[in-house]
Amino acid sequence: MQPDRSKKINRFALILFIATLAACSSASEIKRENAGDIHLQLGVRYLGMNKLELAQENLLLAVKQNSDNTQAHNALAFLYEKLNQPDKAKAHYETALNLSPDDLGVKNNFGRFLCEHGEFEEGMGLLSEASSNPLNDRQWLALTNAGRCQLGMGNKQQAETYFRQALQLDSTYAPALSEMQKISYQNGDFWAAKGFLQRYLGVAAHTPETLWIAAQTERVMGNKELAKEYKRLLLEKFPLSNEAKKIAALKDF
């Protein structure tokens, strides 16, 4: 099953995004007199706490006090994604990129955003720049986003190449592991799908999709009891998910 990439922001992307901005903002603590930096720091913290109204209030103040603050525009764009306001998100990403054309974090975030909204060519261009730059200390993040962009374009083989490259750089990156679980299952490589799931579960919790694929994998392999256990977990943990509805409708489980 392909997730609705235009509607969801991966929680790992959010965690890494907050961490990146926090690192930028903590350096500004030595300039406590700079009100714009203080509001940026507060906005980022509230964004990490999912207090979106307070985050928006502070980030708008940060931009008002310093309209050239790249990271404030970057954070606002991410916030507007969470608020499902893509036009505002795109405008702030564009501003951030215009202010800092070489900012790898902005390129990664904006590239991901563009791919999720169907602007694949421009999005891949930014993600390629971010993922290939040796100065990027999070190349695996951009590589995973590039893989997902390729999936959106229907290029599964190229997507797999990006996911594998990401895992070479960070073998524990959960989003890349879950994508490889899915691709392995689709390719009929069920043992690999099981292996990627186990690696994923070493660093993250199940999602509806990982449980759905796990159940299907075990059913195809003839492991009926394990397949039923994954079905039970899916129905118990995520009863309102589309995956739960699909598995409940299957009569041969």
C-alpha positions as CSV (number, residue, x, y, z in Angstrom):
1,M,0.0,0.0,0.0
2,Q,1.3,3.4,-0.9
3,P,0.9,6.0,1.9
4,D,-0.6,9.4,1.1
5,R,2.6,11.2,1.0
6,S,1.0,14.6,0.3
7,K,-0.9,14.5,3.6
8,K,1.5,13.1,6.1
9,I,4.8,14.2,7.5
10,N,6.9,11.4,8.8
11,R,7.5,11.6,12.5
12,F,11.2,10.9,12.1
13,A,11.5,13.8,9.7
14,L,9.9,16.0,12.4
15,I,12.3,14.8,15.1
16,L,15.3,15.4,12.9
17,F,14.0,18.7,11.7
18,I,13.5,19.9,15.3
19,A,16.9,18.7,16.3
20,T,18.5,20.5,13.4
21,L,16.7,23.8,14.2
22,A,17.4,23.4,17.9
23,A,21.1,23.1,17.2
24,C,20.9,26.3,15.1
25,S,18.9,28.1,17.8
26,S,21.0,27.0,20.7
27,A,24.0,28.8,19.2
28,S,21.9,32.0,19.3
29,E,21.5,31.7,23.1
30,I,24.7,33.7,23.5
31,K,22.8,36.6,21.9
32,R,19.8,36.6,24.3
33,E,19.3,40.3,23.4
34,N,18.3,39.3,19.9
35,A,14.5,39.0,20.2
36,G,14.1,37.4,16.8
37,D,16.5,34.5,17.7
38,I,14.7,34.1,21.0
39,H,11.3,33.8,19.3
40,L,12.8,31.3,16.8
41,Q,14.1,29.2,19.7
42,L,10.7,29.3,21.4
43,G,8.9,28.6,18.2
44,V,11.0,25.5,17.5
45,R,10.5,24.2,21.0
46,Y,6.8,24.6,20.8
47,L,6.8,22.9,17.4
48,G,8.6,20.0,19.0
49,M,6.0,19.8,21.7
50,N,3.2,20.0,19.0
51,K,1.9,23.2,20.5
52,L,1.3,24.6,17.1
53,E,-0.5,27.8,18.0
54,L,2.3,28.9,20.3
55,A,4.8,27.8,17.7
56,Q,3.2,29.9,15.0
57,E,2.9,32.9,17.3
58,N,6.6,32.9,18.1
59,L,7.8,32.0,14.6
60,L,5.8,34.9,13.1
61,L,7.4,37.2,15.6
62,A,10.8,35.9,14.7
63,V,10.2,36.7,11.0
64,K,8.6,40.1,11.8
65,Q,11.7,41.1,13.8
66,N,14.1,39.7,11.2
67,S,12.7,39.0,7.8
68,D,16.0,37.6,6.7
69,N,16.0,34.8,9.2
70,T,16.4,31.7,7.1
71,Q,15.7,29.2,9.9
72,A,12.5,31.1,11.0
73,H,11.1,30.8,7.4
74,N,12.2,27.1,7.3
75,A,10.4,26.4,10.6
76,L,7.3,28.3,9.5
77,A,7.2,26.3,6.3
78,F,7.3,23.1,8.3
79,L,4.7,24.3,10.7
80,Y,2.3,25.2,7.8
81,E,2.8,21.7,6.5
82,K,1.5,20.3,9.8
83,L,-1.4,22.8,9.6
84,N,-2.2,21.5,6.1
85,Q,-1.6,24.9,4.5
86,P,0.7,24.0,1.6
87,D,0.6,27.4,-0.2
88,K,2.0,29.1,2.9
89,A,4.5,26.3,3.4
90,K,5.8,26.6,-0.1
91,A,6.1,30.4,0.1
92,H,8.2,30.2,3.2
93,Y,10.4,27.4,1.8
94,E,11.0,29.6,-1.3
95,T,11.9,32.5,0.9
96,A,14.3,30.4,3.0
97,L,16.0,29.0,-0.1
98,N,16.3,32.5,-1.7
99,L,17.9,33.8,1.5
100,S,20.3,30.8,1.8
101,P,20.7,29.0,-1.5
102,D,23.3,26.7,-0.1
103,D,21.5,25.6,3.0
104,L,21.3,21.8,2.8
105,G,18.6,21.5,5.4
106,V,16.3,23.9,3.5
107,K,17.0,22.0,0.3
108,N,16.1,18.7,1.9
109,N,12.9,20.0,3.4
110,F,11.8,21.9,0.4
111,G,12.7,19.0,-1.9
112,R,10.7,16.6,0.1
113,F,7.7,19.0,0.2
114,L,7.8,19.4,-3.6
115,C,7.9,15.7,-4.2
116,E,5.0,15.1,-1.8
117,H,3.0,17.7,-3.8
118,G,3.7,16.2,-7.2
119,E,6.5,18.6,-8.3
120,F,8.9,15.7,-8.8
121,E,11.5,17.2,-11.1
122,E,12.2,20.3,-9.0
123,G,12.0,18.3,-5.8
124,M,14.5,15.7,-7.0
125,G,16.8,18.4,-8.1
126,L,17.0,19.8,-4.5
127,L,17.2,16.4,-2.9
128,S,20.0,15.3,-5.2
129,E,22.0,18.4,-4.3
130,A,21.4,17.8,-0.6
131,S,22.1,14.0,-0.7
132,S,25.3,14.3,-2.8
133,N,27.0,17.1,-0.9
134,P,29.7,15.7,1.3
135,L,29.3,18.6,3.8
136,N,25.8,17.2,4.6
137,D,26.0,15.3,7.9
138,R,22.6,13.9,7.3
139,Q,22.9,12.6,3.7
140,W,20.9,9.5,4.7
141,L,17.8,11.7,5.4
142,A,18.0,13.3,1.9
143,L,18.6,9.9,0.3
144,T,15.5,8.5,1.9
145,N,13.5,11.4,0.8
146,A,14.9,11.0,-2.7
147,G,13.8,7.4,-2.6
148,R,10.3,8.3,-1.6
149,C,10.3,10.9,-4.4
150,Q,11.3,8.1,-6.9
151,L,8.4,5.9,-5.6
152,G,6.0,8.8,-6.2
153,M,7.4,8.9,-9.8
154,G,6.9,5.1,-10.1
155,N,10.6,4.3,-10.2
156,K,10.8,1.5,-7.6
157,Q,14.2,0.2,-8.7
158,Q,15.8,3.7,-8.4
159,A,14.0,4.2,-5.1
160,E,15.5,1.0,-3.7
161,T,19.0,2.2,-4.7
162,Y,18.5,5.4,-2.7
163,F,17.1,3.5,0.4
164,R,20.1,1.2,0.3
165,Q,22.5,4.1,0.1
166,A,20.8,5.7,3.0
167,L,21.2,2.6,5.1
168,Q,24.9,2.3,4.2
169,L,25.3,5.7,5.9
170,D,22.9,5.0,8.8
171,S,21.9,1.3,9.1
172,T,19.4,2.2,11.9
173,Y,17.3,4.8,10.0
174,A,13.8,3.6,10.6
175,P,12.0,5.2,7.6
176,A,14.5,3.6,5.1
177,L,14.2,0.3,6.8
178,S,10.4,0.3,6.6
179,E,10.6,1.3,2.9
180,M,12.9,-1.6,2.3
181,Q,10.5,-4.0,4.1
182,K,7.8,-2.9,1.8
183,I,9.9,-3.1,-1.4
184,S,11.3,-6.5,-0.4
185,Y,7.7,-7.9,0.1
186,Q,6.6,-6.4,-3.3
187,N,9.6,-8.1,-4.9
188,G,8.7,-11.4,-3.4
189,D,11.8,-11.5,-1.3
190,F,10.0,-12.4,1.9
191,W,13.0,-13.3,4.0
192,A,14.5,-9.9,3.3
193,A,11.2,-8.3,4.2
194,K,11.3,-10.2,7.6
195,G,14.9,-9.1,8.1
196,F,14.2,-5.4,7.4
197,L,11.2,-5.5,9.8
198,Q,13.4,-6.9,12.6
199,R,16.0,-4.2,12.0
200,Y,13.2,-1.6,12.0
201,L,11.7,-2.9,15.3
202,G,15.1,-2.5,16.9
203,V,14.8,1.2,16.6
204,A,11.1,2.0,16.2
205,A,7.6,0.9,17.0
206,H,5.2,-0.8,14.6
207,T,3.0,1.3,12.3
208,P,-0.2,0.2,10.5
209,E,1.8,-0.3,7.3
210,T,4.6,-2.4,8.9
211,L,2.0,-4.7,10.6
212,W,0.0,-5.0,7.4
213,I,3.1,-6.0,5.4
214,A,4.3,-8.3,8.1
215,A,1.0,-10.1,8.2
216,Q,0.9,-10.5,4.4
217,T,4.5,-11.7,4.4
218,E,3.9,-14.4,7.0
219,R,0.7,-15.5,5.3
220,V,2.4,-16.0,2.0
221,M,5.2,-17.9,3.7
222,G,2.6,-20.2,5.3
223,N,3.2,-19.0,8.9
224,K,-0.5,-18.8,9.7
225,E,-0.1,-18.3,13.5
226,L,2.4,-15.5,13.1
227,A,0.2,-13.9,10.4
228,K,-2.8,-14.0,12.8
229,E,-0.7,-12.4,15.6
230,Y,0.2,-9.5,13.3
231,K,-3.4,-9.2,12.3
232,R,-4.4,-9.1,16.0
233,L,-1.8,-6.4,16.8
234,L,-3.0,-4.3,13.8
235,L,-6.6,-4.5,14.8
236,E,-5.7,-3.8,18.5
237,K,-3.2,-1.0,18.1
238,F,-4.6,0.8,15.0
239,P,-8.3,-0.2,14.7
240,L,-9.3,2.9,12.7
241,S,-6.5,2.6,10.1
242,N,-7.1,1.7,6.5
243,E,-4.8,-1.3,7.0
244,A,-7.0,-2.6,9.8
245,K,-10.1,-2.2,7.7
246,K,-8.5,-4.1,4.9
247,I,-7.2,-7.0,7.0
248,A,-10.5,-7.3,8.8
249,A,-12.2,-7.8,5.4
250,L,-10.0,-10.7,4.4
251,K,-11.8,-14.0,4.9
252,D,-8.9,-16.3,4.7
253,F,-7.0,-15.1,7.7
